[in-house]
Structures are given as C-alpha cells and as structure tokens.
Amino acid sequence: MSEQTLSNLMHEDRRFEPPAGLAADANVKEEAYARADSDREAFWASAAERLDWGQKWDQVLDWSNPPFAKWFVGGTINASVNCVDRHVDAGNGDKVALHWIGEPEDDTRDITYAQLKDEVSKAANALTGLGVQKGDRVAIYMPMIPEVVVAMLACARIGAPHTVVFGGFSADALASRITDCGAKVVITADGGYRRGAPSALKPAVDEAVTKLEDDELASKVLVVRRTGQDVDWDDDRDVWWHEAVDNASADHEPELHDAEHPLFVMYTSGSTGKPKGILHTTGGYLTGTSFTHWEVFDLKDDDVYWCTADVGWITGHSYMVYGPLANGATQVMFEGTPEKGRWWQIVQDYKVTLFYTAPTAIRTFMKQGREIPDAYDMSSLRLLGSVGEPINPEAYVWYREVIGGDRCPVVDTWWQTETGQIMISPLPGVTAGKPGSAMKALPGIAADVVDDDAQSVGNGNGGYLVLKEPWPAMLRTLWGDDERFKDTYWSRWKGLYFAGDGAKLDDDGDIWLLGRVDDVMNVSGHRLSTTEIESALVSHPKVAEAAVVGAADETTGQAVCAFVILRDSAGDGGEDIVEELRKHVAKEIGAIAKPRQIMVVAELPKTRSGKIMRRLLKDVAEDREVGDVTTLADSTVMDLIKSKSSGSS
Ligand code: WT7
C-alpha cells in the first residue's frame, strides 16, 4: 500500500457498529481492556483458568531473563487432554469436532470428540511403538485430512514437539527442516487431492530422506493411505498408518508436561536465507490461542466455525487445531482450494456461523463476481475474520456486504507465526470497525508504533509496530539459536519486540498495518524471504546474480519479481530460460515461491558499496517512474533495465 493510498484510506469514515445482539451477549466486553491494564498477569491467569491443568502454576510470568519468557511456571498440562479428553469427560463426546470435507465431492467424515480421543490415543501408542519418546521431534508433511490433526495431537500427548511442513514445500525444504530440528520420525501420506486429481507427497519424503546426513533422522516414516496411488516402499523405514495406528490400543494414559515443554516448531521465512524455527511451548500457547479464539470470534457452544487456512501454517495451528479444539468447538475442515461456489456451498450445507479467511481469497472472489456467492444461502454466518495481510477497505466492505449480508462484523486480525496468537483486532461485540484497520491491541496486549529512536509516534503518524510486554503465546526462541532470536526481534530497541511491520496510528489512535519493512514479502498471506529466493536462483548453473522484490499485486497482495544476470557461459540462456528458472525455484523451495515475473538483465542497480537497491527494482516491477538514482554507482543501469522491462512479460 503506498503512502498516498494510505492517507486516502485514513480519511475513510465508514464505521460499522457491532450488531446489538452480539454486543449484549459478547464473551468479552469493554471492561476487559481496563481489567487487563490494571493487572496484566491476573488477566492472563484468568484466561489460563479456562484450561485443565495438572499442577497449578506458582508464578504467572517469569520475565527475569528477557527476552526469554516463562509463563505459568511450575504448572503442568497436556495440550491433547485439553483438546479432546476434557470435552469427552464433560459429557460432550458426541459433539462433532470436525466436519471434514474432502476435495472429491461426497467425500466427507464427521468426527466427534469421543472418536477424536480414540484416534489420538491410538496414534500416541503407535508413535511410542515406533520409538518416539518425550522430547523427540516429529516432522509432519500431510494434506488437509483428519489424520494431520490426529498426528499433531498425538505428538502433543506424548510430549514430542512436531514440526508441520506445508505440503506445498519441496523435498529440499522438507529435508532442511528435518535436519534443523532433528526429526526422528516423519508422518506423511501417499498424496492428497488438488484440483480434482491425486497429488503425490510420499516421493518428496523419499527424496528428502536421501538428502539427510544422519541415520537417526527420519528413521521411520509413517504413511497415511489417502489417494491409493502407488508408492515406493522401504521395508525398514516405511510403516503404514492403517497398520500401526488402527491396530493400536485406544487407551492411552497421558502424561502431564511442564507448562514450558516445547509443543512445536514452525519454520517461517526471515530476512536472511535460512528459515527460522519458531518455538512455541505448551501452557502459554494454549492459553493465548484458546482465549483469543473465544474472545475474537465470540465463540458460543452451538457455533460452527470454519478457518480456511492450511494446517501447514501458523493459522492452521492456532485457529484450526489448538485454539478451537481446546474450546470444544465444532468446525469445518476442507481439503480443497477455493473454487467458484464450493466454499459457499459448504457454508450453506454446514450452516457455518464463524468464518476466517485471508484477503487474497476475498479479492479473488470479488474478481469472479458476486453472482457466485449470491446463489447460496449464507444467513447462518454471524461473524467474519480476516488474517495474513492488510485488507484493503474495498475488499473489507465487499466481504461484509456480499458474504456477511451486511449484518456480520468483520474482525481484521493482526498477528504472526512468532506471536502465536491474535494480537491486534477489533472486539466483535465492542468495536465499531473501520474498513482497513486492525484497530487496537487486544486486552492484555501492549502494542505501539514508534520511530527510529523508539519514541511513540503519537496519533496521526507512522512508524514501526512494536510489542511492549510479553504475552502468553509468544515464541520462546528460535530452535537451537538463542542469539538469532535476540538479534532478530529484540536488538533494534531495548526491551521492545520488533515485529517487522510498518504501521500508522490514525487520529483516534487506531492501528493501520502497512506491510513489512524488512526483506520479507507477503504473497497471498504467506511469508517469503527475498534472500531465500535469490539464493535459490543463484544456485542455478546459468545464473550469476539475482535480486528479488515483492511487487504490489491486485490479487495476491504482493507478487515475487526477480531480476537475474546470467553467467557468460549461459549465453542468452535459451528461449525457455524464464520457465526453467521458475521451475528451479519451485524445486528448491516450493511452488508458492515461484516468481510471477523474471527479467533477465545485464546489470543490477548497486550503490557504491555494492548494495543492491531493491527500491528501484520495485519501481520497475510496479511499473512506476524510477525514484532517486543519485546513490547508484552507475546511474545508467536503470535506463538499461527499464528499456529491457518494457519488452518483457
Ligand atoms: C506477517 C506475519 C498471522 C497468521 C498468518 C501470517 C502480515 C498478518 C495481518 C493483518 C496486516 C498482516 C504482517 C505480519 N499480517 N496479519 N491482519 N493485517 N498484515 O503469519 O506468515 O507469520 O506473517 O503477516 O506483515 O508480520 P506469518
């Protein structure tokens, strides 16, 4: 979003008051802000009371060694018990936990909490049978099928931290994650369904295994049969899920884990090439996610909740698996991707009441036209959520009117893989929403916008978004790299967590997110690192140098645009060089990282000290007049690139 668009936006004066019924009956009311301000720790302690604990904590927060936080010190808890057993014990075993909907039409399964408990218990026994012990890491590389939820909860049950790798990532990406966190076992499937056809997953695991240098890594691979496609089989390593899990006992006595026991590691892109292993622990994470899920979505017992995220991202972890299940919610889980009316058919058929998706999907539906959603009865909906990137006012208003029938509040939720839980969002029963603004930090969260000297910018000004106090679901460190954790988030200003986002406060003090200020791009709500894609490009034998920028894109928010210099030996690279390089990036990282556009250029714009000026490349990619070139070592370079770009796609 440009400065100009933003200042136009901030004069946006439409306000949407909460519906009266929702406001009267809201789970969290206005008083919560003051209550949290007067005693933040007591506020989070009462949120933690919503969960079942073994040993109660002695201390809510230990912040004696910042930035390393410990929450609910001395407490013991089991995440899977909170997500399944306790609902069954409370007499809700027959309540549907998951309305699972497969991609092939008519392929559906309803799973109750009692059934989920049995499946999780069996899987926990099976994992133990494969030699997985408390503290061992397990990698999960699966499609959106119920077994992925079972696998995660089974790991949590036995205290084996999981690392879920999105099924769209390549074998290389999987291998590097298995190596970085030292995963002993991998859980996968033969394949999943994508756009009507089976799409294999197991071959990527097989390939990843060949790249591992240590025999201890991925020594067992547990495989769910989903599509029935042929798979290569290693008798020593590979085990069928339906043999190991289905035959295991459904009795499993769970152990209580320390509140700070690692729950999972989620890899995400940073501003350098190497993905960061974000570590989340148990008690605080479960407190933060379950409480905010209940608060921000105003969850009631009879709601049908649907979060469209893939489980391979943090949204799937916090707001499909741990938050909603800890709250005993009934939810929809869909294997497919949004195609025409399929989502709205699901909303109609399952009477979905709470719906959570990303702006990129909303913008795609806008382009297709309102006739498609208008053909369905979506009167069950009562609240809509947005996450992953700034939602432009136009998309917000369309979402509200066309999907929400002008009666559902829209909650624009800002958070990150690192924060674990929603941090900035309207409260649906309290806040008069402004299209385009994520509004205010939630009760118990301290956010601000500061300048280079860490001073609050004050209303009406822009700067950097920071978090000023620890929160329960905050990342605890980067897996195996405390130094990088301190450097990345805590070194810019003393005592402040730097989120990496630019933001502005409007005249009312409400927060408008402006996107990343580092070398991280946001494509369809997914985080990609410019440096990581640059390294993938230069690993191709024909490429000498590469620079990547995120250029504004109407549908995906940002799109990956690459500028490459070929090696002399590659000549002009051949006719298909662009396609060849796009494929290479997909192979190295995954299809989501494929550049939308690659321009072969003779030079890159550099400063005298050799730094690539991405700002200028961004001007080219966004088809703008090129900005100030006076600091370039050779100011004619941009003319060359411009003349080249006008002729390319
Ligand atoms: C980055 C975090 C949070 C789960 C999905 C993405 C951007 C996220 C919003 C929002 C504006 C947003 C930020 C943030 N972002 N939500 N509501 N408005 N920007 O998680 O991959 O860790 O990415 O996504 O830039 O830093 P992630």
Boltz pocket constraint, residues with backbone or C-beta under 6 A from the ligand:
constraints:
  - pocket:
      binder: B
      contacts: [[A, 268], [A, 314], [A, 315], [A, 386], [A, 387], [A, 388], [A, 389], [A, 390], [A, 391], [A, 412], [A, 413], [A, 414], [A, 415], [A, 416], [A, 417], [A, 418], [A, 424], [A, 438], [A, 499], [A, 500], [A, 501], [A, 513], [A, 514], [A, 515], [A, 516], [A, 522], [A, 525], [A, 526], [A, 527]]
      max_distance: 6.0
